[in-house]
Amino acid sequence: MRALIVDDVEMNRDLLAFFLEGCADTVSAESGEEAVSLVEDALRTESRFDLICMDIGLPGISGHEALKSIRELEAEHGDKRATVFVVTGSSDPDDMIDALVVGGCDDYLTKPLMRQSFMALLDKHGLVI
């Protein structure tokens, strides 16, 4: 599995990479723009991401905007959509609705993350063997 971790806080990126150790090759991004660029490059080179963990509160474009752009890129390439987990400190119902209904994410996790819960979501979405 190939995973993209998008968060502006290094410690959060490192934690998710640790959770995914042994089951995914991870790439990290600090901003929404960087994430969109990495996904675009991955689609162009046929090395797409299976999982994207996206924070909402990012510098530059938000995680919501980045996810919308990513979903548009996937549609343009006619490629299978990546599974997207929004991983954020926000428990605001509006953020959840935007992510799940409007943004097309597959699951919504609030920080702080627990490894067992995260791994259960990977299993739920068929991302771990």
TORBA-365745 format. One record per residue: residue number from 1; residue in one letter; x, z, y negated of N, C-alpha, C in turn. Coordinates in pm, 1 decimal, decimal comma. Each point is the difference from the previous one (the first is absolute). Example, Ala and Ser with C-alpha at 12.3 -4.5 7.8 and 13.67 -1.06 7.14 Angstrom:
BEGIN
<1 "A" <1319,0 780,0 569,0> <-89,0 0,0 -119,0> <90,0 0,0 -120,0>>
<2 "S" <-35,0 -72,0 -105,0> <82,0 6,0 -119,0> <-77,0 73,0 -109,0>>
% end
This chain:
BEGIN
<1 "M" <84,6 0,0 117,7> <-84,6 0,0 -117,7> <89,3 0,0 -124,2>>
<2 "R" <-48,3 -65,0 -103,5> <70,5 -5,0 -128,1> <-89,4 64,5 -105,0>>
<3 "A" <54,8 95,2 -76,5> <-80,4 75,9 -95,8> <62,7 -2,5 -139,0>>
<4 "L" <-86,9 -8,8 -99,8> <39,3 8,2 -140,6> <-53,3 130,8 -56,1>>
<5 "I" <88,2 79,0 -59,1> <-35,7 127,6 -59,7> <14,8 -14,9 -151,0>>
<6 "V" <-111,1 22,1 -72,4> <0,1 -18,9 -144,9> <-35,6 131,7 -67,9>>
<7 "D" <98,2 58,0 -67,3> <-20,8 125,7 -72,2> <111,3 11,4 -102,9>>
<8 "D" <-32,8 50,6 -118,0> <102,1 12,6 -103,9> <84,9 125,3 15,1>>
<9 "V" <-34,2 85,5 96,2> <76,8 122,6 24,0> <81,1 -16,4 129,5>>
<10 "E" <131,0 8,2 -14,4> <89,5 -22,8 113,7> <-30,0 94,1 117,1>>
<11 "M" <-27,0 126,6 -28,7> <-27,1 96,0 106,0> <-122,3 -42,3 83,4>>
<12 "N" <-101,7 -54,3 -64,7> <-118,9 -46,6 71,9> <32,6 -121,0 87,4>>
<13 "R" <80,7 -92,1 -52,4> <42,7 -116,1 80,3> <80,1 46,4 120,8>>
<14 "D" <90,5 94,5 -22,0> <83,4 51,0 109,2> <-83,4 69,1 107,7>>
<15 "L" <-102,4 75,2 -41,9> <-85,1 70,0 96,0> <-74,5 -100,4 88,4>>
<16 "L" <-58,0 -101,8 -60,7> <-71,5 -100,8 79,5> <95,8 -75,7 91,5>>
<17 "A" <118,7 -30,7 -48,8> <99,0 -67,3 84,3> <36,8 88,8 119,0>>
<18 "F" <10,2 129,8 -23,4> <28,3 94,7 107,5> <-113,1 -0,4 102,7>>
<19 "F" <-124,7 3,0 -46,2> <-115,2 -4,2 91,1> <2,0 -126,7 85,5>>
<20 "L" <44,1 -110,9 -59,6> <-2,7 -129,5 69,0> <125,5 -27,7 82,7>>
<21 "E" <97,8 89,3 -10,4> <125,2 -17,6 73,4> <-27,7 -15,8 149,7>>
<22 "G" <58,1 -101,1 57,8> <-16,2 -24,5 142,4> <-118,4 -88,7 35,2>>
<23 "C" <-91,8 -21,0 -95,2> <-113,2 -88,4 30,4> <-14,8 -112,9 -100,8>>
<24 "A" <83,4 -2,1 -104,3> <-9,5 -107,7 -98,9> <132,9 -20,6 -71,3>>
<25 "D" <23,1 -124,9 -35,6> <106,9 -32,8 -93,5> <-63,2 10,3 -137,8>>
<26 "T" <58,7 80,6 -87,6> <-61,4 23,8 -129,8> <77,5 -63,4 -114,5>>
<27 "V" <-77,3 -41,1 -99,5> <51,2 -50,9 -126,6> <-71,7 80,8 -106,9>>
<28 "S" <69,9 34,1 -107,9> <-60,7 81,4 -104,8> <-5,2 -73,6 -132,5>>
<29 "A" <-100,3 36,0 -80,4> <-14,2 -52,5 -135,4> <-39,2 115,2 -91,3>>
<30 "E" <46,1 -6,2 -126,1> <-27,8 105,8 -96,8> <-113,8 -34,1 -94,9>>
<31 "S" <-45,9 -125,6 1,2> <-103,9 -41,8 -94,0> <-94,6 -99,6 66,0>>
<32 "G" <-114,8 -18,4 -64,2> <-95,8 -97,6 48,9> <53,6 -141,2 -5,5>>
<33 "E" <71,2 -31,9 -106,9> <57,3 -134,5 -13,0> <99,5 -27,8 111,5>>
<34 "E" <84,7 97,7 28,3> <99,3 -16,6 105,9> <-69,9 -17,8 135,4>>
<35 "A" <-106,8 74,0 23,1> <-74,2 -11,2 125,8> <-59,4 -139,4 16,5>>
<36 "V" <-62,6 -50,8 -105,1> <-60,5 -133,8 6,3> <107,9 -104,1 27,7>>
<37 "S" <112,3 12,4 -66,2> <110,4 -93,7 21,2> <52,0 5,2 143,7>>
<38 "L" <14,3 120,3 54,2> <47,6 14,5 138,4> <-99,2 -59,2 100,0>>
<39 "V" <-129,3 19,9 -24,6> <-101,2 -56,9 89,6> <1,0 -151,8 -10,3>>
<40 "E" <11,0 -51,2 -121,5> <4,8 -145,5 -18,5> <119,1 -60,1 74,6>>
<41 "D" <115,9 61,6 -12,8> <119,2 -47,5 72,0> <-20,1 8,8 150,9>>
<42 "A" <-60,0 108,9 45,8> <-22,7 18,0 144,1> <-95,0 -106,8 54,5>>
<43 "L" <-103,7 -31,9 -73,7> <-94,5 -102,8 44,7> <66,0 -137,4 1,1>>
<44 "R" <83,4 -24,6 -99,0> <68,7 -129,0 -10,3> <99,4 -18,9 114,9>>
<45 "T" <62,5 108,2 43,6> <102,7 -10,7 104,0> <-54,4 36,6 138,6>>
<46 "E" <-132,4 18,2 7,3> <-65,9 32,5 126,5> <51,1 130,1 62,7>>
<47 "S" <33,4 95,0 -84,7> <41,2 132,9 47,8> <-93,0 103,6 -62,4>>
<48 "R" <-128,3 -22,0 15,0> <-102,8 80,0 -67,0> <6,6 147,8 37,3>>
<49 "F" <-64,9 79,4 -81,9> <-9,7 143,4 25,9> <-125,0 26,8 83,1>>
<50 "D" <13,6 87,6 98,1> <-114,2 42,5 80,8> <-73,6 114,7 -68,4>>
<51 "L" <75,1 82,6 -73,7> <-54,0 117,8 -66,5> <55,1 8,8 -141,0>>
<52 "I" <-88,9 33,5 -94,7> <42,2 27,8 -136,7> <-57,1 136,5 -37,3>>
<53 "C" <88,8 90,0 -41,6> <-41,4 131,2 -49,9> <18,0 -4,8 -152,0>>
<54 "M" <-111,1 6,1 -73,6> <1,0 -26,5 -144,2> <-49,7 119,5 -79,7>>
<55 "D" <82,9 47,7 -91,2> <-44,5 101,6 -94,5> <-85,3 -69,8 -106,4>>
<56 "I" <-86,9 74,3 -65,2> <-83,1 -57,7 -106,8> <70,5 7,8 -134,4>>
<57 "G" <55,9 117,6 -31,3> <60,7 23,0 -131,1> <142,4 -50,6 -3,9>>
<58 "L" <14,4 -127,5 -32,1> <132,1 -62,9 -3,7> <32,3 -44,8 -141,7>>
<59 "P" <127,8 -8,4 -34,2> <34,9 -56,0 -131,3> <-31,9 -149,2 -1,8>>
<60 "G" <-32,9 -50,2 -116,6> <-37,1 -142,0 -8,9> <-141,5 -18,1 52,1>>
<61 "I" <-18,2 -92,8 91,6> <-134,7 -19,8 54,4> <-31,1 111,1 100,4>>
<62 "S" <-124,3 40,1 2,4> <-40,5 109,1 88,5> <-1,2 -45,3 145,2>>
<63 "G" <-11,2 96,9 90,1> <-13,2 -33,0 141,3> <-125,4 -81,2 27,1>>
<64 "H" <-107,8 28,9 -73,8> <-123,6 -78,1 15,3> <24,8 -146,8 -32,8>>
<65 "E" <66,2 -24,4 -113,6> <28,0 -137,2 -41,9> <95,8 -68,8 97,4>>
<66 "A" <101,0 72,8 45,1> <95,9 -57,1 95,1> <-69,9 -37,4 130,0>>
<67 "L" <-87,8 87,0 47,9> <-71,7 -28,5 123,9> <-88,0 -123,4 -15,1>>
<68 "K" <-67,5 -11,3 -113,7> <-83,5 -118,7 -24,6> <86,6 -126,7 5,1>>
<69 "S" <115,2 1,8 -64,3> <90,6 -115,8 1,0> <50,3 -29,7 140,7>>
<70 "I" <29,8 104,8 75,6> <48,1 -17,6 137,7> <-108,4 -64,3 85,9>>
<71 "R" <-122,9 47,1 -13,2> <-109,8 -58,0 78,0> <-22,1 -147,0 -37,5>>
<72 "E" <17,3 -34,5 -126,2> <-12,1 -140,0 -42,7> <111,3 -84,7 60,6>>
<73 "L" <121,8 52,8 2,0> <112,2 -71,9 60,7> <-23,4 -23,0 149,4>>
<74 "E" <-48,3 102,2 68,0> <-28,2 -14,2 143,5> <-105,5 -107,3 23,6>>
<75 "A" <-102,1 -3,4 -84,0> <-105,2 -101,9 13,9> <55,5 -140,0 -24,5>>
<76 "E" <87,2 -13,3 -99,2> <62,0 -130,3 -29,7> <83,8 -50,0 117,2>>
<77 "H" <66,7 90,9 66,8> <86,6 -37,1 111,7> <-76,7 -9,0 131,5>>
<78 "G" <-128,4 39,0 -2,9> <-80,3 -5,2 121,2> <56,8 87,3 110,2>>
<79 "D" <72,5 100,8 -40,9> <67,6 84,9 96,3> <-85,2 122,8 29,5>>
<80 "K" <25,9 60,8 114,3> <-66,7 124,8 35,8> <30,7 104,3 -106,4>>
<81 "R" <-101,3 73,9 -38,4> <17,7 104,0 -100,5> <78,9 117,8 56,4>>
<82 "A" <86,1 55,8 -84,7> <69,8 123,1 36,3> <-100,2 114,6 -1,5>>
<83 "T" <22,9 99,6 81,9> <-76,1 123,5 -8,3> <55,0 76,0 -119,8>>
<84 "V" <-89,0 44,9 -88,1> <44,1 69,3 -121,0> <-57,7 140,7 -2,8>>
<85 "F" <90,8 96,2 -14,9> <-38,5 138,6 -24,6> <32,0 29,6 -145,9>>
<86 "V" <-99,2 41,3 -76,7> <28,1 52,4 -132,9> <40,8 144,8 21,6>>
<87 "V" <118,2 33,9 -50,3> <55,7 134,6 16,5> <23,2 54,4 -140,7>>
<88 "T" <-83,3 95,7 -40,0> <1,5 42,7 -139,1> <-32,1 148,6 -14,5>>
<89 "G" <32,4 52,3 -114,5> <-36,1 137,9 -32,1> <-141,4 10,5 -53,9>>
<90 "S" <-64,9 -112,2 -24,3> <-133,3 0,0 -60,6> <-110,3 12,8 104,4>>
<91 "S" <-85,8 98,5 -20,0> <-118,5 12,9 84,8> <-125,3 -37,7 -79,4>>
<92 "D" <19,8 -68,8 -111,6> <-110,3 -45,0 -84,9> <-86,1 -99,6 77,1>>
<93 "P" <-130,3 25,6 11,3> <-87,9 -91,7 73,3> <5,0 -144,2 -51,6>>
<94 "D" <17,7 -17,8 -131,4> <8,5 -135,7 -54,9> <123,5 -72,5 51,6>>
<95 "D" <112,6 71,1 10,6> <121,1 -60,9 55,7> <-22,2 -38,9 145,9>>
<96 "M" <-66,6 86,8 75,0> <-27,2 -29,6 140,7> <-88,3 -123,4 14,5>>
<97 "I" <-105,5 -6,2 -80,6> <-90,4 -115,8 6,0> <74,2 -126,5 -39,3>>
<98 "D" <78,2 5,6 -108,5> <77,2 -117,7 -41,9> <92,3 -47,6 111,2>>
<99 "A" <66,1 92,9 65,9> <96,0 -36,4 104,2> <-68,9 -54,4 124,6>>
<100 "L" <-102,7 68,0 45,2> <-64,1 -36,0 126,8> <-95,6 -117,8 -12,9>>
<101 "V" <-79,3 -2,8 -104,4> <-102,4 -103,5 -12,5> <51,8 -119,8 -78,8>>
<102 "V" <52,0 25,9 -117,3> <43,5 -108,9 -87,3> <137,0 -53,6 41,6>>
<103 "G" <94,2 89,9 28,0> <137,3 -40,8 27,2> <27,6 -47,6 140,1>>
<104 "G" <-84,1 36,2 92,6> <20,4 -47,7 136,6> <104,6 75,9 78,4>>
<105 "C" <20,1 128,4 -32,8> <92,4 76,7 82,9> <-72,5 42,3 127,8>>
<106 "D" <76,1 36,0 100,2> <-56,6 34,1 130,1> <-19,9 149,1 19,4>>
<107 "D" <76,0 80,2 -71,9> <-15,5 144,5 6,9> <56,5 61,5 -126,7>>
<108 "Y" <-41,7 122,9 -29,2> <35,8 69,2 -123,3> <50,6 138,5 37,5>>
<109 "L" <123,2 29,9 -36,5> <59,4 130,3 30,0> <37,9 69,2 -129,6>>
<110 "T" <-26,0 130,3 -6,0> <42,7 76,0 -116,9> <122,5 83,3 34,8>>
<111 "K" <86,6 11,6 -98,7> <120,9 79,7 14,7> <-36,3 146,2 -20,3>>
<112 "P" <69,1 92,5 61,3> <118,1 -19,0 84,5> <-40,1 -50,7 138,9>>
<113 "L" <87,0 -82,9 56,3> <-25,0 -59,3 130,8> <50,7 89,5 111,7>>
<114 "M" <-71,6 -5,2 108,8> <42,3 68,5 121,5> <31,8 -106,9 103,3>>
<115 "R" <112,5 13,5 66,3> <44,2 -101,8 95,7> <-104,7 -26,3 108,1>>
<116 "Q" <-58,9 103,4 54,8> <-96,2 -16,0 108,3> <-120,3 -83,6 -44,9>>
<117 "S" <-50,9 24,7 -120,0> <-113,6 -76,2 -53,0> <38,4 -145,3 -24,6>>
<118 "F" <120,3 -20,4 -53,7> <47,1 -136,0 -26,7> <14,5 -77,7 130,3>>
<119 "M" <59,2 61,7 100,7> <18,4 -66,9 129,1> <-135,2 -29,7 65,8>>
<120 "A" <-96,9 88,1 -18,5> <-134,1 -23,6 54,9> <-63,2 -123,4 -64,5>>
<121 "L" <23,8 -19,2 -129,0> <-52,4 -120,2 -66,6> <68,6 -126,0 51,1>>
<122 "L" <130,0 8,2 23,1> <70,1 -115,5 57,4> <-61,3 -36,5 134,1>>
<123 "D" <-26,8 100,7 80,7> <-61,5 -21,7 130,8> <-140,5 -58,5 -15,7>>
<124 "K" <-77,9 55,4 -91,1> <-137,2 -48,4 -24,7> <-1,8 -148,5 -32,3>>
<125 "H" <100,6 -45,8 -72,7> <6,1 -140,7 -42,8> <83,1 -86,6 95,7>>
<126 "G" <36,3 56,7 113,5> <72,0 -76,6 100,8> <141,3 -39,0 -39,5>>
<127 "L" <64,0 85,2 -77,9> <134,1 -31,6 -50,7> <112,4 70,1 75,2>>
<128 "V" <-32,8 86,9 93,7> <103,5 63,2 81,5> <-30,5 -24,5 146,7>>
<129 "I" <106,1 -7,6 74,6> <-15,7 -26,5 144,4> <13,0 130,3 75,2>>
% end
